[in-house]
Amino acid sequence: MIVQNWSAIQFQYVKVTISMVHSSFNHDLFRLVVEEIAGKEGVDVSTVLVNAEETTDEEIATKTDLKLNAVRRILYKLHDNHLASYRRIRDTNTGWFLYYWRIDPKKAQSLVNKKKMMVLNLLEQRLEHESNNDLYTCVNRDSSPVPFEEAMNLSFRCPVCNSQLEYVNNEKAVSFLRKRVEELRADLKAPS
C-alpha cells in the first residue's frame, strides 16, 4: 500500500508517539494515553480511579461533576482499551447490579507500544515510498507529490492547473523518516 497523503490523525499519532519515545512510564504518559482515548473528561475520571482502589460510576460522577452517562461512556472506552476493569455485584436491596471500577495505569505502556507499532508501520511505508520513487509536484500549487510514472502519464503537467511538474528533492524527508524509524525500532526493543 502506498501512503501518499497522511491525514491529520496519522500526523498526530506520529507526533504523540515520537514524543513518547524517550519517556519512561510515568503519570504524564498515562494522562496522555487516557486523554487520547477519552478526552479531558477521561483524565478527570481516571484521576478519581487512580486515587481510589475501587469505586462506582455514581461516586465518580459525584466527584467529577460529570453526568452519569458521560462517566459510563468514558469507563467503557477505558475498558475497551484494557485500562479499566470492573467487578459486578447484585445489590440485595434493589436487585440491581453495582459495578465497582478500578484502573491499571501500567497497562498504558502496552497500549502505547501498540500505537508505536502502528506508527512504525506507517513510517516504514512512507519511507519505502519516498526512497523508491522519484517524485514530482506542481510548481504553482501545494499538491501531493506524484511518482515518476504518474508524472510521465500526465506529460509532466499538473492535472488541475496544467502547470509543469518539477522534481522534488526528498533527501531531507527520507533522512528524517529513517531517523524516526530507527528511534521507534530501538524504543520498541528496549525493555519497558
N, C-alpha and C positions, 0 to 999 in steps of 0.2 A: 504494500500500500504506500503510495507516495503522499507525503504530507507537505502540501504547499502552503495552505492558509491555516494558520493556527487561530483558534477562537480565543477570545479574551479569557475564557475559563482555563484553557490549556496554558496560556501565559501565566495566569495567576497560580496554577499548580506548580509551574516551573519556578516562579518567584518564591512562593512559600516553601517549596521543598528544598530549593537551593539554600534558602536562609536557614533551614533546619539541619543542613548537612553538618555544620560544625558545632551544633548544640547538643550537649548530652541531655539525657532525660531530666526534665525539671518541671516545675509548676507552670512556667511560661509555655513550654511545649504542650502540656496538657490543655491549657487555656486556648492555645492556637488551634488545636485539633477540635476541641469542643465547639469553638466559635465557627469553624468551617462547617461542622456538621449541623449545628443547631442555632447558630447566630448568637448575638449578645445575650439574649434571654437564656439561652442554653448555658452560657457561662455562669449566670446567676443560679440556675437550678443545680448545676454541677458543684458550685461552691457550697451550697447547702448540703449536698450529698457527701462531699469530701469531709465536711466538718461534723457530720453525724454518721455513726456506724450504719444505721438503717433508719429509714423514715418513710412515711406515707406521702402520697401525692398531695393529699389535703394539707399536711403540715408544710410541704414545700410551697404550695400556693400561698399559704398564710405568710410565710417568711419572706417570699419574693414579691408579694403584691401582684402576682400574675393570676389570670383566670385559670381555673382548674383544668379546662380543656387545653389551654396552651401548655400548661405544665405536663399534662399527659402526652401531648403531641411531642414535646421535647424528650420526655423519658423514652418514648417509643423509638425516636430517632437514635438516641444513645444506645438503647437496647439492640436495635438493628445493626449497629456498628460495634457491638460487643463491649461497650464501655460501661454499661449499666446492666444490672440483673435484679431480679426480684424474687420474693417468695410470697406465696399466696396462702392466706388462711381465711376460713369462714368465720364471720362474726356470729357468735352464738345467740346474740340478742336479735339481730335483724335478719340473719341468714345470708347476708351479702358477703362477697369476697372482699377482703382487705389486702392490698398489695404493699409490701414493705420493700422499698427500693434501696439499693446500695450501688456504689460506683467503684471501679477499679482503675485508677489513673495509670497504672503500669501497662495496661493493655493499649494505651495510646501509642506506645512505641511500635507495636506490631502493626497498628493501623498506619502510622507514619511510614514504616518500611514498605507496606503495600503500595502506598501512594508514590513513594520514591521509585519503586519498580515500574510503576505505570509511567512516571515522568521519564525514567531512564529509557524505556521502550520508545517513547515519543521522540526523545532527543536523538537516540540512535537512528531512528527512521529519518529524521530531518538531516542528520549528519550524512547518512548514506546518500540521500537525495542531493544535498549540497555538494558532496565530494564527487559524485559520479555524473554530474550534469554540468554542461556549460549553460549558464542562464542568461536570459536577455529580458530587458524591461523597456517600457515606453519612456522616451525622453521627456514627454510633456505631462505625464500623469503619474500619480503614485499608485502603481499597479503591482500585482504579484509577478515576480519573475517567471518566465516560461522556459522550459528546456529547449535546447538547440533544435530538436526535431520539430517541436511545435512552432518555434520561431521560423524555421525553414518553410513549413507548410503555410505560414502566414506571409511568406515572402519578406520576412523581417519588417513587417508593418503591424502597427497596433490595430487590433480589430475594432476598437472604439473610435479612435481619432485619426487613424491612418498615418500617424507619425512613425518615424523609424524606431525600430527596436535596437537598443545598444547592449553590448556585452556587459555583464555585471561581474566585477571582480569580487568574489565572495571569500577570499582568503581569510579575512578577519572573522567572518561568520563561522567558517569551518574551524578556525583556531579556537574561537570561543566555545563552540559546540563540543570539540574534542576535550577541552579543559573541563567542561561541566560533566561530560560523560565519565571522564576519569575520576573526578571528585565523587560522583554518585556511586560508581562502582567500588571505590575504596571505602566509602562510608558504609555501604551495604555489607562489605566483607568484614568490617570492624565489629567487634563484639559490642552489643547494646548495653 
